Amino acid sequence: MTTAHHAPAGKAHNARSVAAHLAAVTDLLAPLAAESRAEVVLLPDALGRALVHGILAPLNLPPFANSQMDGYAVRSADIPDGGAELRIMPPIPAGSSPQPLGPGAAAPIMTGAMIPAGADAVVPIEKAVPDHFLPEGDGRVVSLPATAPGTYVRAAGSDIAAGERALAARTCLGPAQLGLLAALGMAEVEVYRTVTVLLVTTGDEVVEPGQALPEGKIYDSNGTLLEAAMTQAGLHVRRAGISTDSPAELQALLRTEGRDTDLIVTTGGVSKGAYEVVRQAMAEQPVDFLHVAMQPGGPQGIGTFDGVPFLGFPGNPVSCLVSFEMFLRPALSALLGAPAPRLPLRARLDLDGHDRQLTSPGSKHQVRRGNLQPDGTVRLEGGESSHLMHALAGSNVLVHIPEGVTELGAGEEVEVWML
C-alpha cells in the first residue's frame, strides 16, 4: 500500500469548486420545495416521492397486544416452576375479539391474534403436551411449562406508539415507508409534486438511434442516458428531440417545449469552442457558463431561460451523467428528499491490470467509474476520458478522488457511490 499524494493548495483557472456549484444548483432549484407544490396522492402513487411534512402515528402499532407464536395464551402466575395442567378454552384465531382468560385456563392462540384480557404470556405449541392443538371439547387439558410474563407477546405500541414521529419531513417513500403508512391506516399522503424536466440534446453531429448513420455523425446516447437516469430518480422527463447548432432554432424550441416545465436541461454546447450553440442561444439570458473543478464534467451552464431554471451539461455522455449525479440529483435530494441520496461507501482500490497507481489532476475532483467487488475492493473501469460508454455500462459505482489528491496506490481507500 502507498500513501496518497496531495497537490499544493490553489485552483487552476479560478474554477468553481464542486461544493460551490452544488450549492448554486440547490439555490437555483429552491423554489421546487415550496409548499405550494404539495399534493395529496394515494399511497401507491407516492412511491419514490418525498413527504412534505413529518407524520405522527395516529395509533399504536401494533394496535393491541398480540401473539408472536402459535401456542397457548396463559396467565404466567398459574404455572409453577414444575409446569401445570390447564383447562383448554375456545381457540383465538387472528382477527377475533377473545373473551377474558380466567384462572387455571389456557387458550389456543394463533400468530397475530389478540391476547385475551387476563393473559400475560404465550407458550409455543411445540412446548405443550400434547404438542398439537386438540379438538374443542369439555374437560380437555394441556400440560405447559412455566413461562415468564411477556413471553412471545407483542405489546401494543411496541413498534411505534400513538403520537410518536413515524416519518420525518422529506422522507423518500419506498416500499417500507409506504407499508408503515398503510399499517397506520393511512390511504393517502402529502408529497411534493413531481419535477418536470425538459431535456434537449444539441449538435449537428448527433443522430437519433435507429436512423441511418451518415459519415461524421454519431448516435445520440445522452438523451437516452439522462432520460433514464432522471426517470429512475422520479422526475418526469419531456424530450424535445435533437436541436441543431442554430441558436435561433434552439431558442424557439425551448420557448415552445419549455412551457409548464420546472427545469430545462441541455447537453452539449457549453464549452468555449466556435460552435457552442447553447452558449449562443443564452446570450441574452441570465445564464453563467463556467468551469467546475471536476473531471469529467468541468464545463457547466446555470441560470434561467425566460424565467425557467436552466442547467447546461457537457456533451460527452459520461460527463453529462456525472453532472447529473454530482449536481442535479443531490440538489433535489437535499431540497425535496427525493430521489434518495446515493449511498456513499469506502472501498479499497484494486489496481490489477493498471500501472498500480491511480493519478488525478490535483486541481480537480476526479470521478472515475468502477466495479465494487464482494470483498470490499473496487476495480476501475476504463480511464478518465468522458466518452467511454462501454466502461460506464460495466460499472456499478462512481469512484471519487478529491481535489488536491494526485496519486493513489493499490489498497488505498476511496469513497464510492453506489449506482
C-alpha positions in Angstrom: 0.0 0.0 0.0 1.2 3.5 -0.8 0.3 6.8 0.6 -1.9 9.3 -1.2 -0.1 12.2 -2.7 -1.6 15.7 -2.4 -1.2 18.6 -4.6 -0.2 22.1 -3.3 -3.1 24.4 -2.5 -4.5 26.5 -5.2 -7.0 26.2 -8.1 -6.4 26.3 -11.8 -8.2 29.0 -13.9 -10.4 30.1 -11.0 -12.6 27.1 -11.5 -15.6 26.8 -9.2 -15.4 24.0 -6.6 -17.8 21.1 -6.8 -19.3 22.1 -3.4 -19.9 25.7 -4.6 -21.5 24.6 -7.8 -23.8 22.1 -6.0 -24.8 25.0 -3.7 -25.6 27.2 -6.7 -27.7 24.4 -8.3 -29.5 23.9 -5.0 -30.2 27.7 -4.7 -31.5 27.7 -8.3 -33.9 24.9 -7.6 -35.0 26.0 -4.1 -38.5 27.1 -5.3 -39.3 23.5 -6.1 -39.5 22.9 -2.3 -42.3 25.5 -1.9 -45.3 24.1 0.0 -47.5 25.4 -2.9 -46.1 22.4 -4.8 -47.5 19.9 -2.4 -50.2 17.5 -3.5 -52.1 14.6 -1.8 -51.9 11.3 -3.5 -52.9 7.7 -2.8 -50.1 5.6 -1.3 -49.4 3.6 -4.5 -48.8 6.8 -6.3 -46.3 8.1 -3.7 -43.6 5.6 -4.4 -40.3 7.3 -4.8 -41.6 10.7 -3.8 -41.0 12.6 -0.6 -43.1 13.8 2.3 -43.8 17.5 2.6 -44.4 17.3 6.4 -43.5 14.8 9.1 -46.1 12.3 10.2 -47.1 11.4 13.7 -48.5 7.9 14.3 -52.3 8.2 14.7 -52.5 4.9 16.6 -50.4 2.3 18.4 -48.6 -0.2 16.2 -49.5 -2.9 16.9 -52.8 -1.5 18.0 -53.3 -4.3 20.5 -51.2 -6.9 22.3 -50.9 -9.9 20.1 -49.3 -13.3 20.0 -45.9 -13.8 18.4 -46.4 -17.5 18.1 -48.9 -20.3 17.6 -49.4 -21.6 21.1 -51.4 -21.1 24.3 -52.2 -17.8 25.9 -51.8 -18.2 29.7 -51.6 -16.4 33.0 -47.9 -16.9 33.9 -48.8 -17.0 37.6 -50.9 -20.1 37.0 -47.9 -22.2 36.1 -45.3 -23.1 38.8 -41.7 -24.0 38.0 -42.5 -27.6 37.5 -45.3 -26.8 35.0 -49.0 -27.4 35.3 -52.1 -28.8 33.6 -54.6 -26.1 32.5 -58.0 -26.5 31.0 -58.3 -25.6 27.4 -60.6 -22.6 26.4 -62.0 -21.9 23.0 -59.3 -21.1 20.4 -58.5 -17.5 19.4 -57.9 -17.0 15.7 -56.3 -13.9 14.3 -58.9 -11.1 13.8 -61.2 -12.2 16.6 -62.0 -10.4 19.9 -61.4 -13.0 22.6 -63.2 -13.5 25.9 -61.2 -12.8 29.0 -59.0 -15.7 30.3 -59.9 -16.9 33.7 -57.5 -18.5 36.3 -56.3 -22.0 35.5 -57.1 -21.8 31.8 -55.1 -21.8 28.6 -56.5 -20.5 25.3 -55.1 -21.8 21.9 -54.0 -18.7 20.1 -52.7 -18.1 16.5 -49.9 -15.8 15.5 -51.1 -12.2 15.4 -54.2 -12.9 17.4 -55.2 -10.6 20.2 -54.0 -11.5 23.7 -57.1 -12.0 25.9 -57.6 -9.9 29.0 -56.1 -11.7 31.9 -53.3 -13.4 29.9 -49.7 -12.2 30.0 -47.7 -14.8 28.1 -47.8 -17.3 25.3 -46.4 -20.8 25.4 -45.4 -22.1 22.0 -47.4 -25.2 20.8 -44.2 -27.2 20.4 -43.5 -26.9 24.2 -47.0 -28.1 25.1 -48.0 -31.7 25.9 -49.5 -32.8 23.6 -47.6 -30.6 21.1 -50.6 -30.1 18.8 -53.9 -28.4 19.2 -56.7 -30.6 20.4 -60.2 -30.6 19.1 -62.6 -28.4 21.0 -64.4 -30.3 23.8 -65.3 -30.1 27.5 -62.8 -31.2 30.1 -59.7 -31.2 27.8 -56.4 -30.1 29.5 -52.9 -29.3 28.3 -49.6 -29.6 30.2 -47.5 -26.5 29.9 -44.1 -25.5 31.3 -43.5 -22.4 33.4 -43.1 -19.1 31.4 -42.2 -15.6 32.3 -44.7 -12.7 31.9 -44.5 -11.1 28.4 -43.1 -14.2 26.7 -44.0 -14.2 23.0 -46.3 -11.2 23.5 -46.1 -8.2 21.2 -47.2 -5.3 23.3 -49.5 -2.6 22.0 -47.3 0.2 20.6 -44.1 -1.9 20.8 -43.3 -0.9 17.2 -44.5 2.7 17.5 -46.7 4.4 20.0 -49.6 6.8 19.1 -48.2 10.3 18.8 -44.6 9.3 18.1 -42.9 10.5 14.9 -43.5 7.9 12.2 -41.6 9.6 9.4 -39.7 12.8 9.1 -40.4 15.6 6.6 -38.7 15.0 3.3 -38.5 11.2 3.8 -38.2 9.4 0.4 -41.1 6.9 0.3 -40.0 3.4 -0.6 -41.9 0.2 -0.1 -41.1 0.0 3.7 -42.2 3.6 4.3 -45.4 3.1 2.4 -46.0 -0.1 4.2 -45.7 1.7 7.6 -48.2 4.3 6.5 -50.6 1.6 5.4 -50.2 -0.2 8.7 -51.1 3.1 10.4 -54.3 3.2 8.5 -53.4 6.0 6.1 -54.7 5.7 2.5 -53.1 8.9 1.1 -50.2 11.1 1.9 -49.0 14.7 1.1 -45.9 14.7 -1.1 -44.1 17.1 -3.4 -45.3 17.4 -7.0 -43.1 15.5 -9.5 -40.5 17.7 -11.1 -40.9 18.1 -14.8 -37.7 18.4 -16.9 -37.4 19.5 -20.5 -34.3 17.5 -21.8 -32.7 18.8 -25.0 -29.7 17.3 -26.9 -27.8 19.6 -29.1 -25.5 19.2 -32.0 -25.5 18.9 -35.8 -23.3 15.8 -35.4 -25.9 13.9 -33.4 -28.4 11.4 -34.9 -31.3 9.6 -33.3 -30.8 5.9 -32.7 -32.5 3.8 -35.3 -31.7 6.1 -38.2 -29.0 5.7 -40.8 -25.6 7.0 -39.6 -24.0 9.3 -42.1 -20.3 9.7 -42.2 -19.0 12.0 -39.5 -22.2 11.7 -37.3 -22.7 9.9 -34.0 -25.8 8.4 -32.4 -27.3 10.4 -29.5 -26.7 8.5 -26.3 -27.0 11.5 -24.0 -30.8 11.8 -24.4 -31.4 8.2 -23.5 -28.8 8.1 -20.8 -30.1 11.2 -19.0 -33.8 10.4 -19.6 -33.3 7.0 -17.9 -31.3 8.5 -15.0 -33.9 11.2 -14.4 -36.8 8.9 -14.7 -35.2 6.4 -12.4 -34.8 9.3 -9.9 -38.5 10.0 -10.1 -38.5 13.0 -12.5 -41.0 13.5 -15.3 -38.9 13.9 -18.4 -40.1 15.7 -21.5 -37.9 15.0 -24.5 -37.6 17.7 -27.2 -35.5 15.7 -29.7 -32.2 16.9 -31.0 -31.6 20.6 -31.7 -29.2 21.7 -34.5 -26.4 24.1 -34.0 -28.7 27.1 -34.8 -29.1 29.3 -31.7 -32.4 30.7 -33.1 -33.8 27.2 -33.6 -32.7 26.2 -30.1 -34.3 29.4 -28.6 -37.6 28.6 -30.5 -37.6 25.0 -29.3 -37.0 26.0 -25.7 -39.8 28.6 -25.8 -42.2 26.1 -27.4 -41.4 23.0 -25.4 -40.3 24.6 -22.1 -43.7 25.9 -21.1 -45.0 24.5 -17.9 -41.8 22.8 -17.1 -39.9 23.2 -13.8 -36.4 22.8 -15.3 -34.6 22.9 -18.6 -31.5 20.6 -19.1 -29.4 20.7 -22.2 -26.4 18.6 -23.2 -23.6 19.9 -25.3 -22.8 23.4 -26.5 -21.5 24.8 -23.2 -17.7 24.8 -23.8 -15.6 27.6 -25.4 -15.5 26.3 -28.9 -16.6 28.1 -32.1 -20.0 26.3 -32.4 -21.3 26.2 -28.8 -25.0 26.6 -29.6 -26.2 26.7 -26.0 -23.9 29.5 -25.1 -25.0 31.4 -28.1 -28.7 30.8 -27.5 -28.4 32.0 -23.9 -26.5 35.2 -24.8 -29.4 37.5 -23.6 -30.5 35.3 -20.7 -29.2 35.4 -17.1 -27.1 32.3 -17.6 -23.5 31.7 -16.4 -21.1 29.4 -18.3 -18.2 28.4 -16.1 -15.8 25.7 -15.4 -16.1 23.5 -12.3 -13.0 21.9 -10.8 -14.2 18.4 -11.8 -13.2 15.7 -14.2 -15.2 14.8 -16.2 -17.9 17.4 -16.5 -16.0 20.6 -16.0 -17.9 22.9 -18.4 -21.3 23.8 -16.9 -24.1 26.3 -17.6 -26.5 27.6 -14.9 -29.2 30.2 -14.8 -32.7 30.8 -16.1 -34.2 30.8 -19.6 -37.3 33.1 -19.8 -37.6 32.6 -16.0 -37.3 28.8 -16.1 -34.3 27.3 -14.2 -31.7 26.1 -16.7 -28.8 23.7 -16.4 -26.4 23.1 -19.3 -24.4 19.9 -19.1 -21.4 19.0 -21.3 -21.9 16.9 -24.4 -19.8 13.9 -23.7 -22.0 11.1 -22.3 -20.0 10.3 -19.1 -19.7 14.0 -18.4 -23.4 14.6 -18.6 -24.2 11.6 -16.3 -21.6 12.7 -13.8 -23.0 16.2 -13.9 -26.5 14.8 -13.1 -25.1 12.6 -10.3 -22.9 15.4 -8.8 -25.3 18.3 -9.0 -28.9 17.8 -10.1 -29.6 14.6 -8.2 -28.1 15.7 -4.8 -29.7 19.2 -5.1 -33.1 17.6 -5.5 -32.4 15.1 -2.6 -31.5 18.0 -0.3 -34.5 20.1 -1.3 -37.2 17.6 -1.7 -35.9 14.4 0.0 -36.3 12.5 -3.4 -34.6 11.0 -5.1 -32.8 9.2 -2.2 -29.2 10.3 -1.9 -26.6 7.9 -3.4 -25.2 5.6 -0.7 -21.5 6.5 -0.1 -19.2 3.7 0.9 -15.5 3.2 1.5 -13.6 0.7 -0.7 -10.0 -0.3 -1.3 -8.5 0.2 -4.7 -7.8 -2.9 -6.7 -5.5 -1.7 -9.5 -4.7 -5.1 -11.0 -4.3 -4.7 -14.7 -3.3 -1.0 -14.3 0.0 0.6 -13.5 -0.5 0.0 -9.8 -1.2 3.7 -9.4 -4.2 6.0 -10.0 -3.3 9.5 -10.9 -5.6 12.6 -10.8 -5.1 16.3 -11.5 -4.6 18.0 -8.2 -6.8 21.0 -9.1 -9.9 18.9 -9.8 -12.3 16.4 -8.2 -12.0 13.4 -10.4 -14.9 11.0 -10.8 -14.0 7.6 -12.2 -16.2 4.6 -12.9 -15.6 1.3 -11.1 -17.0 -2.1 -10.0 -17.4 -2.7 -6.3 -16.4 -6.3 -5.5 -17.8 -8.6 -2.8 -14.5 -8.4 -0.9 -14.8 -4.6 -0.5 -12.4 -3.6 -3.2 -13.2 -1.5 -6.2 -11.8 -2.1 -9.7 -11.7 0.8 -12.1 -13.5 0.5 -15.4 -11.8 2.4 -18.3 -9.8 5.5 -18.0 -10.8 9.1 -17.1 -12.0 10.0 -20.6 -15.6 11.2 -20.8 -16.6 9.3 -23.9 -16.2 5.7 -22.5 -19.8 4.5 -22.6 -18.8 0.8 -22.5 -16.8 1.3 -19.3 -19.7 3.2 -17.8 -22.1 0.4 -18.7 -19.9 -2.1 -16.9 -19.7 -0.1 -13.7 -21.8 -0.1 -10.5 -20.1 2.7 -8.6 -18.7 6.2 -9.1 -15.2 6.5 -7.6 -14.3 9.8 -6.1 -10.8 11.3 -5.9 -11.0 14.6 -4.1 -9.5 17.8 -5.3 -5.9 18.0 -4.0 -5.1 14.3 -4.3 -2.8 13.5 -7.2 -1.9 9.8 -6.7 -3.4 6.8 -5.0 -1.9 3.3 -4.8 -3.4 -0.2 -4.7 -5.1 -0.9 -1.4 -5.8 2.7 -0.5 -9.3 3.7 0.4 -11.6 5.8 -1.8 -15.2 6.9 -1.5 -17.6 5.3 -3.9 -21.2 6.0 -4.7 -23.5 3.0 -5.5 -25.2 3.5 -8.8 
